[in-house]
Amino acid sequence: MPAPHFEGMHIPMNSYNLEDSIARWINNHLKSRFYVGKQTILNSDNQYTQTLHVAFEDPKELSYFTLACPHLKYK
């Protein structure tokens, strides 16, 4: 679990190596402390879903991550 003051987001698990790829991208492109880990959440359909939780100490880095990370695919 990340520290309570971290800002984060949940990403659907589409790929088996998504966690490693995102952690590597963050290490190469960002500077502050971060958290990447799998979590099980209750989605809007009342079903448990495994997601990847990514959180940053600096909220600006979360914004940059959502805009620049090539591993995020939006529909």
N, C-alpha and C positions, 0 to 999 in steps of 0.2 A: 504494500500500500504506500502511496506517496504521502509526503508530509501534508498536513491540513492546509497549509498556505499555498500549495501548488495549484496552478490552473491547468485543467486537462480536458480531454475529449475521449470518446470511445469510438473505435474504428472496427467495423465488422471484419471478422477473420475470413479472408478470401483465399489466402495462400498459406501454406505450411511454414514458410520461412519469412513471413512478413515481420515478425518480431525482430529477428536478426537484421534484416534489411533496413528497417526504420531506425534501429539503434545505431547502426553503422552510419547512416545518412546524417543523423543528429550529431554524432561525434565529429564528423567531417565538416559540418556547416554551421553549427551553433556553439555557444560558449558557456551558458549557465547550466546549473544542475537540472537533471531531468529524471523521469521515471518512465519505464516501458515495461508493461507486464500484462499477462492474461487475466481477465476477470469474467465471472459469470454474472450477468445482469438479467433482470426481468424486463422483457421488452413490452411494447404497447399491446401486443396480442396475448399478454399474460403467459408467455412461454420463456423459459430460460435459454439464453443465448450466450455463447462465449464470444467475447470481444477483446480487443487489444486496447488497454488504457494507456494513453500517452499524456504525461503531465510535465509542466515546466515551472521552475521557480519564478522566472521572469515572464509575465503575461505577453510581452512583446515577442518573445520567442515562439510562443504558441501561435500567435498571429502569422509570423513568418513561416512557421512550419506548415500551417494549413494552406498557405498560398504557394509555397515553393517546393514542397516535397513531391517528387515524381511518383512515389509509391501510393499516394492517395488518388483514387479514381472516383470521380463524381459522376452521377448519372444525370 
